[in-house]
């Protein structure tokens, strides 16, 4: 049998020790010059290419690296950067940072671009803004420079490029709405220029990603694929059309007819589509099999995968590529860094480097199934399955099996609860609050690090964090905020903190994954049944509440978010895991209110993220996701006000489900969209209370009072005043006190000014 190729769709860019994160933040603070940032990035790329080459990848991905976001890099490449972000008209690296953050070390501050979740992942992309008369041209050289950089190291490369239709689909209209497809012809022309540049650089293959193919596309968008790829196929390069995050069999006839040299399929989310596409493959066309999960950390059963795909490999031979399901951007970098995991748990895992090694194992199993190496691989798979069974051999939480419909309901409907909560809380109109976290200063992070290393004792650690909490409460009181938070100084991450206190959950030392820009998270590993041995937040909430007569919110992370922002076990249904987590959060709600906490926030920023890409598959997910939240909140008494928070979500198509969650107050991100996201709540006549964010915390810029007054006034035109809260978009963990205090002072002043002028 001829050798099949091994392919990589993309590799994590942050580095094994988050080297890119630290370099970026040093540059933004003015601590290193631009050329040093670029040198560190170059060293990371060289390291990552070397790792991939060593595993047998022949065509190395280029273009998967980005200083902030690959969609933003593409916007710069094709000159689709709004004028407000340019400094003198030229697009350079600082331009990208002004788009993403509203500020760069050089140039004037500006309004940052909108940020959204990339399909159903926890990765955020910077939304392109396109004008009705938008023009495109080559304006930024990073992609082409990296091709030359890899070639100079002796590598053959496969540039990775987001396809033109997916780029348009993800973009937003600047100003009035228009048909984005009206820009397609001009966009195709600049893509042709990009492909021509690649050809001139000696590139043979280009990976062109069209993840929107996993959606149920409108007819006009689907029809546009044929003419688009007719035009792009004229380039002197071979196109590997890649889709991922879901099956594309519903578009099979369209995809199979496209003039591309290869097709990549995500066979992890939809293994059933393989045979259909294989049967329709054109002569000489390559089929890339995405059989290694690019979005989870559990080691693959390569023996079973090999058996499943062997017939297709036998038929197609060297026309088969073996690949991860999608870019490995969503996984940690290297399992070799983990020295504290138990042997049983460690052998169940594979990070980005190890996933590429699994491809080589898979090829060995397919091409030499009787070899000693193949036998050893198969035995390792069997041992891993046995270890997984040992880790999860507890009976699924019996409480889940005993739940009844009453367990999912609050005591009374919202109209009754609202009256009792207003009597209890006595808050003013337009009450002000924050989302939960306050700045995690270097001192706080250093304190936590010393405590974890055993350099300070438990009591000293608690006392110092209590001092931080006291300071946080004092600052909020001085600012005049109505509903306070304790600031979460004790928490490393909103999911990791809870996972560390739950049974059935494990942790890595260096399992970092990029969320956006320099923001990285370290997802927990849900390997067994989940339960809460003891209260998780009560002591800190009780301490904070003892410092003031104003209400202090208890802060919890919801079950759907804990599930989606963890690497969850795959041997039981996700809704079963969510119910286990929900019961743990429910117990925490009861303990908090018994400790005198009258407002409890159960954050669900990942609620929409879990939606299947096909809308026809949404309802089952929405049913169990809503049920999970309601189960977690149902322990709250009528007078206990339950909040939730969602960020970077589209609400139009899920507003009924969000209303069904029945949170007393929902806070959402709306400042970058200038309150446009409130249209869904207005059209639906959302019945409960809502806090549309008026302060973009992802930018270091300090918003003016007048700007926030304008946003609040705009919100009051859409939502009844009695239902409105005033708050930032999200938590303030990543900001500094120098940024936070003046911004919150302006926010409180804006709310007070509008209480006097807006009609009650």
N, C-alpha and C positions, 0 to 999 in steps of 0.2 A: 504494500500500500504506500502511495506517495505521501510525503510529509505534509500535514496540515499546518497552516500558519497559526501563531498565537498573536492576539491583538489586544491592545490596551486602548480604551476610549478616552482615557484621561486619568491623571494621578493627582492626589491631594497636593496642594501648593504651599501649605503652611509650614511644612518641615516637621521632622520627628520631634523636635523640642519647641515647636511654635516659633522658629527663627524669624519667619516672615512677619508674624504679629508684632514681635518686639522691635524689629527694624522699622516697620511702619510707624509705630507709636513713637519711637525715638525721633523719626524724621518729622512727624507732625508736631512734636514738642520743640523742634529746632535743635535737637541734641546731636544729630548727625547730618552731614550734607547729602544732597541728592545722589551724588555719585557713589557714596558709601551704601545707601539703600539699594541702588542698582547693582552694585557689586555683590552684596549679600544675596540678592534675588538671583543673580547669575550663578552663584555657587550652589544655591538650592536646586536650580534647574539642572545643572550638571550632575549633581548627586542623584536626583530622581531619574534622570535619563539613564545613568549608569545602573541603578538598581533594576530598572525595567529591562535594560539590555541583558543583564546577567540572568534574568529568568527566561530568556529566549524570545522576547519581543523583538521583532525585526524592524518594524516600522514604528518609530517612537512618536507619540502624540506631541505636537507643538501647537500652542494656542490654548491649551488647557490652563496655563499659568495666567494669573491676573493679579495686579497689585490691589485690586478691590473686588472686581466682578467681571466675568468674561463677557457678559452682555454689554456692560459699560465700555469695555475695551473695544468691542465691535462697533458700538456707536461712535467712538472716537475715530476708529479706522475709516469709517465711511462718511465722516464729517456730519454726523447727526447729533451735534451738541448744541443746545440752546445758547443763544447769544449772551445771556446773562452770566454764563459760566466761563466765558472766554476772557482772557486778560491780554488785550492787544490783538485779539483775533486768532492767534496761533494756538493749536491744540498740542499740549505737552502733558507730562505726567501730572503736574499740578492741576491742570484742567480737570482731569478725572477726579481728583480729590475734591475740587470745588463742586462738581456735579453730585458726588456721593455724600459729602459732609457739609456742604455749604461754605467750606473754608479750606484753604491750603496754606502752607507756609508763605506763599507769595500771592499777591493779588487781593482784591477786595472780597469781603464776605458777601454771600448771596444766599438765596433760598435753595436749599438742597432739593434734588430731584426725588420723586416718589420711589418708594421701595416696596416690593411685594415678594411673597413667597414664590419660588420657582416651581411651578406646577404643584405636586403634592409632596414636596420635600420641605425640610426646615432650612434650606439654603435660600437666601434672599438675593434678588437681583434688582439693579437700578433700572427703573422703567424708562425706556427711550421716549422722548417727547418729539413728535413729528408735526410739522406745519402742513397745511393743505397744499402749499406750493413748495414743499420740501425738495431740495436738491441733494444729491449725493456725489461725493468724490473721495478719492484716497487722500487722507489727511493725517494719518498717524501710523508710524512705521513699526511699532512694537512687534507685531506678528511676523513681519518679514525679517526683522532683525533676529528674532529667535530661531527662525528657520536656518539662517546663516550660522548662528551660534552653535546649533546642534550639528550642522554639517561640518563645521570646523573641528568638532570633537570626533568626527569619523562616523556619525550615525546617519542611517537612512530615516527619513521623517515622514510622518503623515499629519499634515496640519489639520486641526479641528476647528470647524467653522459652524456657528449657528446658521441654519438655513434661512433664506430670505423670507419665506412664508411664516416660519416661526418667529423671526425677528419682528415682522409687521404685526403679527397676532399679539405679541407681548407688549407692543408699543401702545402709547396713548396719544390721543389727538390733543395737540396744544390749541387752546381756544375752542372754537365751535367744532362739534363732531362732523366728521366727513368719512367717506368710504376709504379706509386705509389701503384697500387693494388698488385704488387709483394711483398709488405710488409705486406699484410693483414693477412696471416697465423700467422706471428710472433706477430702482433698486437692483434689478437684474443686471443692468448695464454696469454698475459698480462691482457687483459680484463677478461678472465676467473679467473685469480688470484685475480683481484679486486673484482669480484662478490663472489668468495669464501671467501675473507676477510669479506665482508658484511654479508654473511651467518653466519660466525663465530661470528659476532657481534650481531646476533639476528635480522638482518634486514629481513623483509618479502617481501617488494616491492622495486624495483629500477626503477626509471624513466630514460629511456635511450633515449636521443634526437637524432633524425635523420632529421634535417631540410632540408637536401638535397633532401628529398623525394618530396618537393614542386617544385623542378626543373624538367626540361625535361632531364632526365639522359641518358647518353650513355648506350647502351645495356649491356656492360660489367660491368658497375657499378650497374645497376639494378639487373642483374643476381647474383651479389655477395651477395645480401641481404639474399637469401635463405640459403646458406651454412654458412654465418656468424651467423644468428640467430638459425640455427640448433645447432651450437656449443655452443652459449651462453645460449641457453635454458636448457642446462644440469646442470646449476648452481642451487643450492638449494635456489633460490630466484625467485620471480615473476617479470617479466619484463613488464613495461608499456612503450610501444613504442610511443614516442611523436613526432609529426611533427607540424609545425606552420609556420606562415608568408604567407601561401597560401594553396590552395586546393591540395589534393593528390589523387583525384579520378582517374586521368590518370594512377596511379599505383595501383589501388584498388585490382586487382586480385593478384598481388605480395604481397601486404601488408596483405591482408586477409589470405593468405596461410602461413604467418610466424608463427613460434612457439613462440608466446608471449602471456602473460596472459592478456594483455590489450592494447588498441589502443586509443591514444588521437588525436582528430581532431580539427583543427582550423576552427570553424564554423562561425567566424566573417568574415573572408575573403572569405569563400566558404560554405555558409549554405546548398547548394544543395547536398553536398556529404553525408549528414547524413543518409538518407534513404538507400542509396546504401550500405554503410558500415554496418548499422544496420541489413540489410537483410542477410549479409554474416557472421555475427558474430558467432563464434564457441560456443558450449555449455560451460558454466562457464567463458567465456571470458568477460572482462569488456570493456565498451565503455565510454571513458572520453569525455565529450562534452565541448569544449572550446567556451562558448557562451558569456562570458564577455570580452570585448575588452581590451587586455593587452597592447595596444599601443596608446590609446587615453584617454582623461580625461573626456569625456562626460559620464554622468550617463546613465546606461542602461535602456531601456524600458523593465523592467523585466516582466511586465504583458504580453507584446507581445511575448517575448522570451518564457515564460512559455507556452503560447498557441501553439507556433510553435513546441516545443519539447515534449509536453505532450503525444502524441501517442507513441513515442519511449520509453519514461519513463514508460508508462503503460505496454508496452510489455516486457521490460527488467527488470523493478523493481530495485532491489539492485545491479544489474550489471551495473548500470549507475553511473558515477561520474560527478559532475558539477564542471566546472573549468574555469579560464580565458583562453583566446585563446593561450596565450604564457606566458612566465615569465613576471612578473610585473616590471622587471628591467627597462623597458622603460617608466614608469610612476613616477610621484612624490610620496612621501611617505605618507603624511597624510594631508587631507583637513582640519582637525581640527586646524591646525596651521594658517589657513588663516582667518584673522580678518577684512580685509579691502575690501573684495569683496562685490559687491552689492548683495542683497538677491536674486534677479532674476538670476544672473549669478552663484552664489554659489550653488543654488539648482540644477543647471544643471550639476554639476561636481562630479566626484568620483575619488579619488586617490587610491593608492595601498590598504591601509587599508579599504577604503570604498568599493572597488571592491570585496573584500572578504566578506564583509557584504552583498553585493548584491547577492552573491551566496546563503547565508542563506535566503534572501528574496525570491529568485527564488524557493528554495526548499519549502518554506512555501506556495507559490502560487500554486505549482504543487501538493503538498500532502494535503493541507487543503484549497482549493480555496474558500470555503464558510466561513472561519473563519474571525473574526473581524480583525485579524492581516493582513490577505490577502487582505481584502477590503481596509484597510488603505494604504497598499503598492500600490494597483492599483490606488487609488485616488491620491497618491503622484506622480505616473507616469503621470497621466493626467495633474496635475498642472504643472509639469516640462515641458511637451510638450507645454502648454500654454505660459509659461515663455519664452521658446525658440522662439515661434512664435512672441512674443512681441519684443524680442531682434533683430530679423532678418526680421522685417516687412517692411523695406525699399525696394524699387524696386531695383533689381540688377543694378549696375552702368550702366546708359544709354549709356555711351561712349563705353562700351564693345559691346553692340548691334549694334552700328553704325560703327564699325571698317570695313575697306576695306583692300584689299591686299596691297595697297600702304603704309598703316600704319606700315607694317612689314619690309619695305625695307629701307636701307641706300640710300643716294642720288646717289652714284656710286659704282661700284664693287671695290674689294680690290686693284687691281693693280693700279687703278686711285687714290684711297685714300692713298695708301702707298707712292706714289710719293709726294703728297701734304703734307703728315705728315712729311716726311723726310726733305722737304724744310722748313717746319715750325719749327721742333724741333731741327734739326741739331745735332743729337746724334752721338756718335762714334760707331764704330763696337763693338759688344758685350757690349751693354749698360747695366749698372748695376742699379738695383732697389731692393726694398723690397716689400713684399706682402701687407703691410698696417699698421699693428699695431706695436708699440714699447712697451717696458716693462711697465706693469701696476704695478708700485711700490706701496709699502705700503702707501707712502705719497699720491699718487693719489687716491687709494681706500679710505683712510681715509678722504681725502678732499670731495670725492663724498658722503661718508656716512654722514659727518657733514652737507653738503648742503641738502641732502634729509631729514635730521632730523630738518632742519630749524635753525641750529646752526650758519651758516654763510649765508649772503645774496647773492642774484643772482649776483650782480655786482662783489662782492669780489670773488665769485666762478669763474666767467668768467675770471677775471684778473689773478687769480692764474693758471688757465688752459692755458691761453695765455702764461704765463711765461714757463710752461712746454712745450708747442708747440714750442716756440722760442728756447728753449734748444734742443729739438729734431731736429729741422731744423739745428741748429748750429752744432750738432754732426755729422749729415749726410754730411754737407758741409765739415767739417774737414776730414771726412773719404774719401771724393771724390766720393760719389755716384752720378750717373748721373741724375736719375729721383727720386725725393724725395717724401716722404709722410708726412702728418702732425702728424702721430703717434697715433691718435684716443684716446687721453687721456680722452676725454669727454664721451667715449663710454664704457658701461658696458659689452656689448656683441654685436656681429655683426648682430644678428637678433633682440634681445630685444630692442636695441637702436632705430631701425627704427619702430618697432612695437609700441613703446611708442608715436610715432608722427603720427601714422595713425589712422583714424577713423575705427571703427568696430573691434578693437583689444583691449583685456584686459590683465591684468597681475596679477600674484600671488606674494606673499611675499617670499614663501619658496618652490615653485614648481620646485625644482632642480631635474635634471635627469643626470645620469652619461653618459659621452661621451667616456672617456677612463681614466684609472688610477685615478688620483685625479681631473681630468678635469670634471667639471659639467656645465651644461647649464640650463637656466630657460626659457623654450619655451613660447612664447606669446600664448594667446587664441584668435583665430580668430572666433568671434561669430556672426559677421554681415558683411555687405558689406564694402569693403576696399576702402578708398580714402585718398588723401593727402591734409590736410587743408592748409599747408604752406610749404615753403622750409625747408629741414631737415638738410642739411650739408653745405649749401652755405657759411654761415658766417665763419665757421671754415676753409673751403678751401680757401676762399678769404684772410683771415688773414694770413694763412700759405704762400700763394703765394706772399703776399706783403713783405715777409722777404727775398726773394731770386729771382734772375733772372733765376735760373734753374727751369725746370718744376716740379710742385707738383701735384701728382695725386689726383683727386677727388675719394673718396672711397665710394662705394655703395654695398649693398647686393642685389643679383638678386632675381627675383620673385619666381623662382622655389625653391631656398634655403629658402627664407622666408616662403614659403608654407610648405615645408617638415620639417623644423625645428620649426614649430609651431604646436600647437594642433588645427587643423583646423575644422571648422564646417562641418557637414556631410550631410546637407540638400540640398546642391547644388554640382555640379560636381567640382572636383579639378581644372580642366582647366579653369573654370569660375572664381574661386578665383585667380588663377595665372594671368589671364588677368587683373583683377582689380588691383592687386599689380603691374603688369608690367606698367600699365598706370601711376601709382604714381611714379615709378622709372623713367619712360620716362620724366615726367615733371621735375624731379630733374636733369636729364641729361641736359635738355635744359637750366635750370636756372644756372647750373654750367658753361656750356660753355659761356653763356652770361655774367658770372662774370669773364671770362678770364682764365678758367681752360681748358688747352689744352689736357690733358690726363685724362680719367675717367675709373676707374676699376669697373666692375659690377661682383662681385664674385658669382660663382655658384658651390661651393664645393659639394652641394647635388644633382647635376644634375643626376648623374648615380644612386644615391641612390634610386630614385623614380621608377626605372625600375621594372616592374612586374617580378617575379621570372621565369616565363615561357617565354622563348624567343619568342614564337609564339604570345605573347601578347604585345611585345615591341613597335611595330610601332605606334599604336595610341598614346601611352605615348610620344614617341620621337617626334612625330609631334607637339603635343601641348606644350611640354617643349621647343623645339627649337623655336617655334613661340612666346612663352612668352618672351624668352631672346631677340629675334630680335625686338619684340615690344618695349621692354624697352630701347634698344640701338638705335632705328631708328631715334630718335630725334637728334642724333649727326651729325654735319656737316662733310664733307669729311676730313677736316684738324684736326678734333677732334679724337684723337686716343682712341679707345675703347679696354680696356683690360678685361680679365676675369681670374679667378683662379679656379682650381679644385685640390682637394687633395685626396689622397688615392683612386684612381679610376683605374679600368681596362679599357683600351681604345680600345683594339683590335676590339671588336664587336660593338662599338658605334662611331668609329672614323668618319664615314661619317656624323653622326648627329652632332658631335662636329664641324666638318668643316662647316656644314650648319648653325651653329650659327653665323658664319662670324665675330667673334671678330677679331680685328686687331692683338692683341697679346693675347696668352693664356699662363699662367704660371701653372706649374704642379709639383707635388711631385715626385721626381725621385732619390733622393740621397740614400735612403735605398735600393732601387732596383738596384743601381749602373748603372742607365740610361737604364735598361732593358725595362722600360715602353715606351721609345722612339721608340722601334721597330715598334709599331703601326703607329706612325707618319711618320716613314721612309718608310714603306711598302706602305702606302696610298699616299705618296707624299703630305703631308699636305701643303696647299698653303700659309697660313698666317704665322705670326711670332710666336715664341714660346720661353718660358723661362723655361727650365728644372731645377728644384731646385738642387743646389749644396751644400746645407747646411741644415743638419737635425736639425730642430729647436726643435723637441720633445725630444732631448737628451741634457743634460747640457754640453756635451763635446764640446770643441772648435776645429773646423776642421782646419787642417793645410793647408797652401797655396798650397803645392804640391798636396795634395789630391784633392783639388778643381780644380786645373789645370788639373789633370788627368780626372776628371769628365767632365769638359768643353771640353777637347780634344776628349773624347769619344763621347760626344754629337755632336761635329763638324764632326765626321765621319758619322753621321746618318742624320744630318740636315744641309742644306747650311748655311755657316757662316753668310751671310747677314740676315738670318732669326732668329738668335740666340740672346737671352737675357741671362743675368746672375743674378740670384736671389736666395734667400733662398727657402726652400720648402713651407713655410707657414708664417703666421704672427708671430711676436716676442713678443706678449703680455705676454706669460707665462715665458719668460726668464728674466734674470737680465742684467743690463747694463755691469756688469763685464764679463758676458758671450758674450753679443751681440757685443760690440765694437771690441774686438780682432777678433772675427769671421768675422765680416763685413770688417774689415781692411784686413784680409787675402783674402776675396772674391774679393775686389776691386783690390788688388795687383795681384791676379791670372788673373783677366780679363785684366789688363794692360799688364801683361807679355805676355799673349797669343795674344794680339793685335799686338805685335812686331814679334811674331814667326809664327803664323798661316797665311796661304795665304789668301788674301782677295778675 
